[in-house]
Amino acid sequence: MAGLQVFGQPASTDVARVLACLFEKNLEFELIRTDTFKKSHKLPEFIKLRDPTGQVTFKHGDKTIVDSRAICRYLCTHFPDEGNKTLYGTGSLERASIEQWLQAEAQSFDAPSSELVFQLAFAPHLKDVHPDEAHIAANERTLKNMLGVYDEILSKNRFLAGDEFTLADLSHLPNSHYIVTSSERGRKLFTSKKHVARWYEAIAGRDSWRQVAKMQREHPGAFE
């Protein structure tokens, strides 16, 4: 079997999403760190969190994929019997539900949460960049309302797409982790909702994500 290669920084949310999926699937891979911070960009490309291409590159033989969610789908469909076999659902109905959540995460959750990742987790550490309180407050309101909907759903289910951990939950982890661990105000967005708090604790406590978080601490990108 051709080797699996991931190009990027563990600190990148897109790379972290792919790494978590690889660990869940118990797949061997090679991580090739690319230091986007040494380029001449005013801000590092992965911190901008705007362009879905270029954040992470995945190679499997002659196959190359650059979108983190597409990479996760590929890993689950190409290696269905490895590691976590229910990560992408076991039937058409389950997969349809997971896909709905993946779309919701990409189209609705990602924008406000990415802005908060930048403002709360990265901006305080960057020279000549200051957190924008207006942007923080606006995106906090958006995310708080969204998490209210999540809380209602999670009052009925253990996880977003049912009672099993799936890609629906995994895809939310990278941004959620940075928000929760970067500041008290970020943490409260998740802990103030009973069922969201329980859900986040469950998904962030998985061995796969603990391995990703360890890699991020060892290779913090801009701040090492």
C-alpha positions as CSV (number, residue, x, y, z in Angstrom):
1,M,0.0,0.0,0.0
2,A,1.3,3.5,-0.9
3,G,2.2,5.5,2.1
4,L,-0.1,8.3,3.5
5,Q,1.6,11.7,3.7
6,V,0.3,14.8,5.3
7,F,1.9,18.2,4.6
8,G,1.3,21.0,7.1
9,Q,1.6,22.2,10.7
10,P,-0.1,20.4,13.5
11,A,-1.1,23.8,14.9
12,S,-3.3,24.4,11.8
13,T,-6.9,23.6,12.4
14,D,-7.2,21.9,9.0
15,V,-4.1,19.7,9.6
16,A,-5.4,18.9,13.1
17,R,-8.7,17.7,11.6
18,V,-6.9,15.3,9.3
19,L,-4.6,14.0,12.0
20,A,-7.5,13.3,14.3
21,C,-9.2,11.3,11.6
22,L,-5.9,9.3,10.9
23,F,-5.6,8.5,14.6
24,E,-9.3,7.4,14.8
25,K,-8.7,5.1,11.8
26,N,-5.5,3.8,13.3
27,L,-3.6,4.5,10.0
28,E,0.1,4.9,9.7
29,F,1.2,8.1,8.0
30,E,4.1,10.5,7.6
31,L,3.7,14.1,8.7
32,I,5.9,16.5,6.7
33,R,5.9,19.9,8.5
34,T,5.7,22.9,6.2
35,D,6.6,26.1,8.0
36,T,4.2,28.7,6.5
37,F,5.5,31.2,9.0
38,K,8.8,31.6,7.1
39,K,7.2,32.9,4.0
40,S,6.8,36.6,3.4
41,H,3.1,36.8,4.2
42,K,2.0,39.6,6.5
43,L,0.1,37.0,8.4
44,P,0.6,33.2,8.2
45,E,-1.7,31.6,5.6
46,F,-3.1,29.0,7.9
47,I,-4.0,31.6,10.5
48,K,-6.0,33.6,8.0
49,L,-8.4,30.6,7.9
50,R,-10.1,31.9,4.7
51,D,-9.0,29.8,1.8
52,P,-9.8,26.1,2.1
53,T,-6.9,25.2,-0.3
54,G,-3.3,25.3,0.8
55,Q,-4.0,24.7,4.5
56,V,-3.3,21.0,4.4
57,T,-2.1,18.7,1.6
58,F,-2.7,15.0,1.7
59,K,-1.0,12.5,-0.7
60,H,-1.8,8.8,-1.1
61,G,0.1,7.4,-4.0
62,D,-0.9,9.5,-7.0
63,K,-3.9,10.9,-5.2
64,T,-3.6,14.5,-3.8
65,I,-6.4,16.2,-1.8
66,V,-6.2,19.7,-0.2
67,D,-9.5,20.1,1.7
68,S,-9.4,18.7,5.2
69,R,-13.0,17.5,5.3
70,A,-12.6,15.8,1.9
71,I,-9.5,14.1,3.2
72,C,-11.4,12.8,6.2
73,R,-14.2,11.4,3.9
74,Y,-11.6,9.8,1.7
75,L,-9.9,8.1,4.6
76,C,-13.2,6.7,5.9
77,T,-14.4,5.4,2.5
78,H,-11.0,4.1,1.4
79,F,-10.1,2.4,4.6
80,P,-13.6,1.3,6.0
81,D,-12.3,-1.6,8.0
82,E,-9.4,0.1,9.7
83,G,-9.7,1.6,13.2
84,N,-13.0,3.3,14.0
85,K,-15.4,1.5,11.6
86,T,-18.4,3.7,12.4
87,L,-16.7,7.1,12.0
88,Y,-18.6,7.8,8.7
89,G,-21.7,5.8,9.6
90,T,-22.6,2.2,8.8
91,G,-25.6,2.8,6.5
92,S,-27.0,5.4,4.1
93,L,-29.3,7.1,6.8
94,E,-26.4,7.5,9.3
95,R,-24.1,8.8,6.6
96,A,-26.7,11.3,5.4
97,S,-27.1,12.6,9.0
98,I,-23.3,12.9,9.3
99,E,-23.1,14.7,6.0
100,Q,-25.7,17.2,7.2
101,W,-23.6,18.0,10.2
102,L,-20.4,18.2,8.1
103,Q,-22.1,20.7,5.9
104,A,-23.4,22.7,8.9
105,E,-19.9,22.8,10.4
106,A,-18.3,23.9,7.2
107,Q,-20.9,26.4,6.2
108,S,-22.1,27.8,9.5
109,F,-19.9,26.9,12.5
110,D,-16.6,27.4,10.8
111,A,-16.8,31.1,10.0
112,P,-17.5,32.5,13.5
113,S,-15.4,29.9,15.3
114,S,-12.4,30.5,13.0
115,E,-12.7,34.2,13.7
116,L,-12.6,33.5,17.4
117,V,-9.7,31.1,17.0
118,F,-7.8,34.0,15.4
119,Q,-8.9,36.7,17.8
120,L,-8.6,34.7,21.0
121,A,-5.8,32.2,20.3
122,F,-3.5,33.7,17.8
123,A,-3.8,37.5,17.7
124,P,-2.6,38.0,21.3
125,H,0.7,36.3,20.4
126,L,1.3,38.1,17.1
127,K,3.4,41.2,16.9
128,D,1.5,44.3,15.7
129,V,-1.8,42.5,15.7
130,H,-4.4,43.3,18.4
131,P,-7.6,41.4,19.2
132,D,-10.6,43.2,17.7
133,E,-13.3,43.4,20.5
134,A,-16.1,44.2,18.0
135,H,-15.3,41.2,15.9
136,I,-15.0,39.0,19.0
137,A,-18.3,40.1,20.4
138,A,-20.2,39.7,17.1
139,N,-18.8,36.2,16.5
140,E,-19.4,35.2,20.2
141,R,-23.1,36.1,19.7
142,T,-23.3,34.1,16.5
143,L,-21.6,31.1,18.0
144,K,-23.6,31.3,21.2
145,N,-26.8,31.2,19.3
146,M,-25.6,28.2,17.3
147,L,-24.4,26.3,20.3
148,G,-27.9,26.8,21.8
149,V,-29.3,24.8,18.9
150,Y,-26.6,22.2,19.4
151,D,-27.4,22.0,23.1
152,E,-31.0,21.2,22.4
153,I,-30.0,18.4,19.9
154,L,-27.4,17.1,22.3
155,S,-30.0,16.8,25.1
156,K,-31.5,13.9,23.0
157,N,-28.3,12.4,21.6
158,R,-24.9,11.6,23.0
159,F,-23.3,13.0,19.9
160,L,-24.4,15.2,17.0
161,A,-25.4,12.5,14.6
162,G,-26.7,10.0,17.2
163,D,-25.2,7.9,19.9
164,E,-21.8,7.2,18.2
165,F,-18.8,9.5,17.8
166,T,-18.5,10.3,14.1
167,L,-16.9,12.8,11.6
168,A,-19.8,15.1,12.5
169,D,-18.2,15.6,16.0
170,L,-14.6,15.2,14.9
171,S,-14.8,18.0,12.4
172,H,-15.9,20.5,15.1
173,L,-12.9,19.7,17.3
174,P,-10.0,21.8,15.9
175,N,-11.7,25.2,16.3
176,S,-13.6,24.2,19.5
177,H,-10.3,23.2,21.1
178,Y,-8.6,26.5,20.4
179,I,-11.6,28.5,21.6
180,V,-12.0,26.5,24.9
181,T,-8.3,26.4,25.8
182,S,-7.4,30.0,24.7
183,S,-9.3,32.1,27.2
184,E,-12.0,32.0,29.9
185,R,-14.5,33.8,27.7
186,G,-14.0,31.2,25.0
187,R,-14.3,28.3,27.5
188,K,-17.6,29.7,28.8
189,L,-19.2,29.6,25.3
190,F,-19.0,25.8,25.6
191,T,-19.3,25.2,29.4
192,S,-22.3,27.5,29.8
193,K,-24.4,25.0,27.8
194,K,-25.0,21.8,29.9
195,H,-25.2,19.3,27.0
196,V,-22.6,21.1,24.8
197,A,-20.2,21.0,27.8
198,R,-20.8,17.3,28.2
199,W,-20.3,16.7,24.5
200,Y,-17.1,18.7,24.2
201,E,-15.6,17.0,27.2
202,A,-16.4,13.6,25.6
203,I,-15.0,14.4,22.2
204,A,-11.9,16.3,23.4
205,G,-11.1,13.4,25.8
206,R,-10.7,10.9,23.0
207,D,-7.3,9.3,22.6
208,S,-7.2,10.5,19.0
209,W,-7.6,14.1,19.9
210,R,-5.3,13.9,22.9
211,Q,-2.6,12.8,20.4
212,V,-3.3,15.7,18.2
213,A,-3.2,18.2,21.2
214,K,0.1,16.7,22.2
215,M,1.5,17.3,18.8
216,Q,0.3,20.9,18.8
217,R,2.0,21.5,22.2
218,E,5.2,20.0,20.8
219,H,5.0,21.9,17.5
220,P,3.2,25.2,18.2
221,G,4.1,26.7,14.9
222,A,4.5,30.4,15.2
223,F,5.2,30.3,18.9
224,E,8.1,27.8,19.1
